[in-house]
Amino acid sequence: MYSDKKNILQLVALLIEHGVSNIVLCPGSRNSPIVHTLANHSFFNCHSVMDERSAGFFAVGLALHGGKPAAVCCTSGTALLNIHPAVAEAFYQKVPLVVISADRPTAWIGQMDGQTLPQPGVFGSLVKKSVQLPEIHTDQDEWYCNRLINEALLELNHHGKGPVHINVPISEPLFQFTTPELPKVRVITRYQGLNVYDRKYDDLIERLNKYSKRMMIAGQMSLIYLFEKKICKLLYKHFTWLSEHIGNRIVPGLPIKNFDAILYATPEEEKEKLVPELVITYGGHIVSKRLKEFLRKHPPKEHWHVSLDGEVADLFGSLTTVIEMDPFEFLEKIAYMLENRQIEYPKAWEYKSRNLPEPEFAYSEMAAIGGLIRSLPAESALHLGNSSTVRYAQLYTVPETVEVCCNRGTSGIEGSLSTAIGYASASQKLNFIVIGDLSFFYDMNALWNGNLHNNLRILLLNNGGGEIFQALPGFKMNERTHRYVTASHQTSAEGWATERGFSYSAVHNAEELAAAMSAFTQTEQPSEHPLFMEVFTDKAEDVRLLKEYYHQLKNSSQAQNI
């Protein structure tokens, strides 16, 4: 029987899956649940060493003998510090050493409780990875714990070998050994490139070909990459390809970009048809919260993430494989390995995508964004502010010749304007910036420099506060609280824009919007000055129109059985 502590069960099961069989065990009470669970499983070769300093070096010797990782397990407090010299040796000799330390509950660190000190990160830069496991009380805790252990054990052999540290808080009671068997755990594997002489490579291709419902999701990428036509033909029919505007031209063919609306409009009982068995992601961040929720609620059997850095990015909670290589090289490589058979799954998404028309809004922020996108000159750059702006733009079809940029690394509102102006100052294209009022006024000093050129055109959407908060589910607050959360204001940018040399125009209705947009997007007679259009709308009306659109979308989709 094993310990009832779920973080220990996850740890021991994953040590087995990652092939860490040699374990050096040091005496102690806090680590006794770990020791008991390890010592009573036939997979492990356990060695008892009382002195932690010696135990650490003993484990180094075990790892050096065969080249496979070895582990040392100690109790809490200064016992861990005694392993430090061995960790330093393992780091500089590049030995795969796993240090497993038991710990007191986090709440009792620094409270004069016995055998306590800040153990997480105690080895500093001398380990390749240090993780603090949670004590597991919920499914999310278990997922998080599993991910952290996988991350640490994967790092043992990532870009060279070296030590890692796994700290395990354990609450009392310590000696409840009531679990009859270890749990089945998710194992994350990493491929560093695809080597045709590697047996694991064959296994990956075999797994790829066994799935019929395959989805490819392209995240944000600033690079505009065009696949060769022969690669497009080989790849496109095998996957449902999802991408947002900030992904630009990084899929082989026409991606589905209105997937957020599809997911909203599709009744819950029909969504099962859209659930993929395999998801492959590449690129950066994904804006759509609805897509993330969909794939977390309906997890695929496997999720592969392809990136040059090989980092673990478990966005949907179902990551199984990390492929460390250039994503375009990966796609071209697998294109010739896919079995040539009819795949019906992409058609389900394509049918729904074709039957969702672009929206038509009355005068509003959404109408202003749609009007601009429909009028964008070819080969221009479109910069989207965060929050509502980048989401509303997704309602419309952006010409594929237009590059789309947005600060989605951290998705904050600060710096959106400064980044866009920096890009425009180095660009020969026309650069259109669409930004909300809070983002603009937060970063208005972006205009306070001498790098403003006539290729710059700013569309400011001013509805007197933060609109995104209005649309949040359950957002019901009194007038006083509402003011502080949404940062309501009555400010115009006219004075600042004209002082900084912009040709300024104000828009208050649909007629003014149409007239101003024509001048704002024209290219025949280049303006001598940068252009600034400020569109004033009513926050409540914007939200009402958006909710009405989604209501109509759902009703229309159900009527057409989309």
N, C-alpha and C positions, 0 to 999 in steps of 0.2 A: 504494500500500500504506500502511496505517495502523499506528500504534503497537500493540504487543501488550499494553499496559497496559489491563486491563478497566475500571478506573474512568475512564480517559480516553475509552474507546469509549462508555461509558454517557453521559458528560458531553456529548460532541460530538453523539451521536444525539439526546439530549434538547434540546440547544440548537436543533437543526433543528426538532424537533416543536413547540417553544414559540415558534418564529419569531424567534429571535435571530440575525440574519444579519450585522450590522455588528460586526466584531471588530477591536480595536486590539491589535497584537502588539508586545511589547517583547522585545529580545534577551536571551539567557541560555541556559545549558546545561540547568538543571534543568527548565525549562519547554519545552525543545525537542521532547519527544514530543507535547505538546499543540499546539505551534505547527505541527509537521509535519502532524498529523492535520487541523487546521483549514485550513491553507493548501492542502492537497491535495484539498479537497472543494469542488465547484462551487457549493454553496449559499451559501458565506460570501463576503462582501466584506471582504477583509483589508486593513488599513492598518498600515504599519510606522512606529513612533515610538520613538526610542531612549530619550528621557528619560521616566521613569515618571510624574513629576509632570505633565509636559505631556501624556503619553498619556492619563492619567485625564481631564483636562479636554477633550482632543480627543474622547474617547468621550462625554462629557457633551454636547458640541456635536452629535455624530451623533444622539444620542437626542432632543435638543431639536428637530432639524430635522423629523423625521417623527412624533415621539411614540412610536416603537417602541423597545423595549429595545436597548441597545448594550452590548458587553462589552469589557473590557480585560484582557489576560493578561500576567502578569509572572513572573519567576523568583523564587527563594526569598531570604529574608533582608531586608536593608534596602530592597531594591527595592520591596517591598510598602508600606513606610511612606511612601514618596514619593507614593503614590496617595491618602493620607489627606485632603489638602485637597480633592481632587476628590470624594471620597466625602462629605465634609461639605457641599459645595455641592449635590451630587445629593440629599442627604437633605433639606435645607431648601428646595430648589427643586422637590423631588418629581419627580426624574428617574429613570426605570427603568434603572439601571446595574448590570451584572453584573461584579464583580471576581473574576477567576479567578487564583489564585496557586498556583504549583507550590511544593512543600515537600519537605524531606528526610524520611526515615522518622521516625516519632514517637520511636523509641528513641534517636535521635541528637540530639534537641533538648537543649541545655544541656550537651553533652558535649565542648565545645571543638572541635566539627566546624565546618567552614567554612560561611559563609552560613546560619547557623541562628539563629532566635529564635522565641519562642512566637507563631506566626502565627494559630492559631484564635482568633476573638473579638477580634482586635487593634483593630477599629474600634468596639468597644463598642456604645453606644446609637445610633451614627450609621448603622447599617444595619438594615434591617427583618428580615433573617434572615442568620445566619452558620452555615455547615455545614462540618464536617470529614469528607471522604470517607474511607472505609476503602480499604486496598489489598485487592483481591478475591482470595480463595483458595477460598471455598466458595460454594454457592448462596445461603446466608443473607447472606453479605457482599454479593453482587450485588444481592439484593433490597433490602438496607439502603442501599446506594449509590444505587440507582435512586430509592428513596423520598426520600432526602435532597436529591437534585438536583431532583426534582419539587417538593418543598416550597419550596426556595429560589426556583425560577423562578416558581412560582405567587404568591409573595409580592411580586413586582415590581409587581403591579397590584391587590393586595388592600387594600381600604379606603384607596385613594389609592396613588400610585406612589412609588417610592423605590429605593435601592440595596440589593443583596444581595452577600454574599461567599461564594465557594466555594473552599475550600482543598483542594489535591490532593497528598497525599503520594505520592512516586514513588521507588521503589527502583531501584538500578542492576541490570542494564545499562539505559541510557536509549535506546539507538539501535537497537532491534530493531523494524523496521517490516515486519512479516510478515503483517498482517491484511488480507485482500483487500477486505473490505466491513464496514460498520458493522452492529452487531447490531440485530435488531428489539427495540425497547424498549417497556416499558409506560409509557404516558403518563397522568398523572392530570390531569383537568380539573376546574375549579371553576365552578359556576353560582351567581351571587349573586342568588337569587330566580329565579322563572320568569316571564319576560316574554313574553307571547303574540306580541309583535311581533319577537321575536328568533328568527332562523333556527335557532340552536343549540337553542332550546327544542323546535322541531319535530323535530330530530334525536334529542333525548332521548326524546320520546314514541314516535317510530318504533322506537328501540332497545328501549324498554320493551315494546311490543306484539309484537315479533318473538319474544320468549322465551315458552316454554310452562311451564317449570319455574321458578317465581318464589317466592322465600322472603322474608318480612319478619320481622326479628328486632328485638324491642323490648327495649332494655336497661333499667337501673334508672332509674326516675323517681318522684319523690315526689308529683308532681301527679296527682291522680285526674281523668282527663279522660274524658268520655263523648261518643262520636260521635253525631251525629244518626242516626236510624234509616234515613233515605234514603241517607246516606253509607255506613252499614254494608252495606246491600244491594248498593250499587255496588262496594264494595271487597272484601268478605270472600271471595267465591268465586274471586278472581283470584290469591290468594296462599296459601301455607302460612304461618300466623302462629305464631311461636314467642315465648314470653315466660316469664320466671321470676316468682316471687312478688314480688320486689323491683321488678318492672315495674308492679305494680298494674293499674288498669283503663285501659290505654292502647292497647288494640287494639279494632277494630270487630267484636266478636263474641266467640266462645269460642276463646281461644288454646290451642295445645298446650303444656302445661307439663311433661309427663313425657317430654320429648324425650331427656333424658339416659339414662333407662332404656331408651327405644326404641333409641338408638344402641348401648347396651351389649348388648341382647338380639339385635339383628339380625346375622346371620352376615355376614362380610366380603363374600362373593360377592353378597349381596342389597343391600348398601349403595348400589350404583351407582344403584338406582331412587330413592334418597332424595336424591341429589346435585342441588342446584339449578343452573340456568344463570345466574340473576341473584339476588343477595342485596342487599336494602336494609336498612340498619340505622338506628335512631334511638334516642335515649335514652342512658343512661350505660353502666356496666360490665355485663358478663355473667359470671356465676359459673362456669358449666359449662366445665370444662377439656376435657371430652369433645367438646363441640360445637366448640370452637376447634380441637382436633386433627383432627376430622372434616373441617372446611372448609379446613384448611391442607393436609391430605393429599389432599383432593378439591376443589381450588379451583374456584369458579364462574368462568364466563367474564367476569362483571363483578360488582363490589361497589360499591354506591353508599352513601355515608354522608350522612345528612341531619341538620344541626345548625345552630343559630343562630350559632355562632361561626365556622363554616366551616373549622375546623381539620382537618388530615389525620389520620385515625385508621385505620391500615391493619392492623386486627386479624387478618385472615386471610391477609395477604400478597398480596391480589389486588384492592386498591382501584383503581378506574378513575375514579370521579366523586365529587366533593364538592359537595353542594347546600346552600348557605348560606341557610337560611330556617327558619321554624318548622315542625317536622315535621308537625304536625296541619294546617297550612295547605297543606303540600305534598301530603299524602294526600287532602285534600278536592279539591285542584286536579286531581290525576291521576285521581281517581275518575270524572270525566266524560270522560276521554280514553282509557280502556281499551276495547279492542275487545270487544264482547259475544260471546264464543265459549266453548265448553265447554273447561274446563281440568281435566285428569285428575290432575295432579300432587298437589294438596292431598289428594286422597282416599287416596293411599298412606300419608301421614302420619296422617290421621284414623283410618284402619282400624287401624293399629298402636297408636295412642293408646287407642282404645276397648277393645282386647283386652289391655291391661296393667292388671290390677287393683291397687288400693292394697295395700301390704304389711301383713301382720299379724306383729308381732314379739312374742316372749316378753319378759319384763321386761328393759329395757335403756334406754339413752338414746333410741334411736329410738322405743321404745314410749311414753316420756314425752312426746316431742315430738308424736307422733301423737295421743296422748290429749288434749293441750292443744288442738291444732288442730281436732280434731273437736268440742271443747266450747266454742270461742271464741264469746262473745256477738257479735251483729251490731253493726256500727259501732264495734268496738273497734280498737285499734292493736296490732300485733304487731311487736316489736323483736327482731331476730335477731343474736346475736353472730357473729363471723366464724369461719372454719374449719369444723369439723364441723357446727356448729349450723345454719348457713344451707344447707348441703348436705342434711342430713337432712330439713329442713323441706320441701325440694323433692319428697320422696317422697309427700307428702300433698296433698290438695286444700284450699286455703284459701278460705273463703267470700269472694266478690268484694266484699262490703261491708266487709271488714277491710283496713285499710291496713297495708302491710308496709314496715318501715324497716330499714336495715342500713348500716353504714359500709363501703361498697364502693368509695369513691373511691381508697383505697390498700390496702384489705383488711387492715389491721393489726388486732391484737387490742387495742391500747391505745385507751382512750376509748370503747369500745362502750357501756359502762354509763353513763358520764357523758353521752354524747349522748342516750341513751334517756331518762334521768332529766330532762335539760333539756327534751326534747320533752314528756314527761309533765307537767312543771310548768306548761306553757302550754296543756295540753289539757284538755278537758272529758270526754273519753272514758276508758274503762278502758284502761290501757296494760299489756300483758303483755310482759315481757322474758325471753327464753330465752337463756341464756349458759353457756358452758363454764367449768370451774373456773379454768384459767389466765387466761382473759380477765377473769373476775371478780376474782380476787385481785390481778392486775396493776393493776386500776382500782378497787380497793375504796374508795379515798378519795372516790369518787363519792357514797357514802352519808354522807360527812362534811360535810353542809351542811343548811341549814334549809328545803330546798325539796322535802321528801318528803311527798307527799299520799296520801290514801287511795284514789286512782285508780291506784296503782302496785302491780304484782304481779310479783315476780321468781321465775322458775324457774331454779334453779342446778343444772346437771348436773355432778356431782362423781364422776369415776372415778379420781381420784388422779394426773392427769397429762394430757399432750397426746395425745389419741386419734388425731388426724389423722395423726400420724407412723406409728402402727401400721399404717395402711392403705396407706402409700406402697409402690409396687412396689420390690422390692429392698431393703427396710428390714430388714437383718439385721446386728445389732451385738451385741457382747458386753455383759454386764451393766453394766459400768462406763460404757461409752459410752452405753448405753441410758438410764441414769439422767440424764445431762446433757442429752441431746437431748430427752427427753420431760418433763423437769422433774418427776419423780415426787415425790409428797408424801402426807402423811396429815393434811391440814388440813380443818377444818370451818368454815363461816361462821356457825354458830349464835350464838356470843358476840357477834360484830360486828353481826349482824342484829338481835338482841334489844336490844342496847345502843342501836341507832339507832331503836328504836321500832317494828320490824316484828313482826307476828304470825307466828311461825315454826313450821314443821312439817318433820319429817325423814321421808324415805321410803326403805325398804330392800327392798321386795318389791312384787309386783303388787297384792296386796290393799291395802296401805297407799297405793299410788299411786292406785288407783281412789277410795278414800275421800277422800284429800287433794285430788284433782283436782276432785271435786264441790264442795268448799268453796272451792277456789281460783278457780273460774270462775263461781260463782253470782252473780246480780245482784239477787235479790229483796230481800235484806237487806244493804245496803252495809256493809262493814266500817268501823269507826272508825279502823283503822290500815292502813297498807300491808301487803301480804302477802308472805311469803317461803317458798318451798318448796325444800328442798334434796334432790335425788334422788341417792342413792348407788348406783353401779353398779360392776361389775367391768370394767376396761378390756379385758382379754383376751376376756371373754365378749361384750362389745359388738362387738368386731371379728369374732369368730367368727360371730355371728348375722348381721352385715352381709354377710360373705362367703358365708354359706349362702344368704341371700336372693338375692344376685346369681347364684349358681350355679343356684338353682331358677328364677329369672327366665329365664335363658338356655335352660335345658332345656325349660321350659314354652313359651317362644316358638318354639323349634324344632319342638316337637311340634305346635303349632297353626299352624306355617308363617306366623308373624306377620312 
